[in-house]
Amino acid sequence: MMKKKKGLRAALSAAHNALRQKKTVAVVYFTLRILVIVMMAAQFFNKDFESVFLCGLTLVLFLLPTVFERALMIDLPNTLEIIIMLFIFAAEILGEISSFYTTFKHWDTILHTLNGFLCAAIGFALVDMLNRTEKFSLSLSPVFMSIVAFCFSMTIGVLWEFFECAMDQLMFLDMQKDTVIHTISSVMLDPAGGTNRVLIEDIVDTIVVTAGGQQISLGLGGYLDVGILDTMKDLFVNFIGAVVFSVIGYFYVKNRGQGKFAGRFIPQVVDVQPEDLDPRQPKFFKKGKKSSTPRE
């Protein structure tokens, strides 16, 4: 157990030192780190220890891209690394602790769209690295690589919705935000118990009756949809983000070396991390790539 703790501490320490080698990324990292520490102190004095835990978790998550970078011997583009850190900050600190999810109507939608884009970029990068590494005998077409990236992104999106549903059912966190609707249609309302749908329109209020006979008017101006529409919306915007990057990735592979935008999001395999280089060595070399061009 002690070895594992030391190993984790050493990995996080190495990641922290590696971040210092990337000036632009380091500025963003240390700025966000200071903001999180200030927020953590404020929540500690407010005795909101759940938020204190989220702040601590955020500080660890900031280092994970660099930990994976060193563990997998890849070089993450600065743009991708910065966006990942901003995404974590926006989701955990602004979204959860500062209540941006409820203050700004489309905050959750923006993050889920960005998540679809980033997951497609990560999925595409994984396939691209395999496709370009001499250890593997792959020669995948740009279309197939884009499809894999899209499927990878959608799978991550579905797994996240599974997680949200589980937390709502087990811990009542309401991660799947509810929607007020004014029309419902359900076969469960069929008096005969059959499959005939019953439509109720122009709903202006919902009254909940408890086991003790207490009647509670929700006062929401309609019927409360419990998370279904939110889940479908999240998956749809994840779909949009995944499609956008899959198309970008397709042209990146098809015109290898000419797509500057996609290159900002796709990691490269390296033999050595830049911070581990001998300063007398002018550059670091990437692993050999296949000479064959992916088929159309």
C-alpha positions, 0 to 999 in steps of 0.5 A: 500500500505504501509503495502504491501511495509513493508511486502515485505521489511520484507520478503527480510530482513528475506531472507537476514538474513536467507542466512547468516545461510548457509555458502556456500550459503552465500559466493556465494551470497555475492560474486555475490552481490558485483559483481552486485553492482560494475556492477550497479555502472559502468552502472550508470556512463555510464548512461545506466539506463536500465542495472542499472534496470537489476542489481537491479532486479538481486539483488532482484531475488537472494533473491527469493529462500530464500523468497519462502523457508521461505514462503512455509516452505521448505528447499532448498538444498545448491546445488540447491540454488547456481545453481539458483543464478549462473543461474540468474547472468549468464542470467542477468549480463553476458548474457544481460549486458556483451553481452555473448549471442552474444559473446559466440555462445552457451551461450543461449543454455547452459542456456536453457538446465540448465533451463530445468533441474532446472524446472524439479527439481522444478516440481518434488520437488512439486509433491514429497512434496505433495506425502510425506505430510500427509495432502494429500492422494497421492501415485504416482508412480515414473514414473508418478512423472517423467512425471509430472516433465517433463511436468512442465519443458516443460510448463515453457519453452513454457511460456518463449518463449511466453514471448520472442515473446511478447517482440519482437513484442511489444518492438522490443527487439530481445529476439528470436535471428535470424539465417542466413539460405541459403535455404528457401521453402514457399508456399507463393511464389507460383505464382498461390497463391496455396499450391505448395512450392517454393524452393530457394537455395544458398541464399547469400544476402537479400535485404529489400525494404522500403516503401520509395523505399530504398533498404537495403542489409543486408549483412549477407551472406544469408536469415534472419530467424526471431527467429523460429529456435532459439525458436525450439533450445531453446525448444529442449535443454529444452527438454534434460534438462527436460528428464535428471532430470526426469530420475534422479528423477525416480531413486531417488524415486524408491531408496528412500534415496540412491540417493545423486545426486538428493537429492541435487536438491529436497527441503524438507518440514520442520516444522521450518527453521534452522535459527529459531531454538533454538540453544540448540535444536540439530536438526530440524524435518521434517514433517511426511512422508507417510510410503507407498512407491510409486508404480512402 
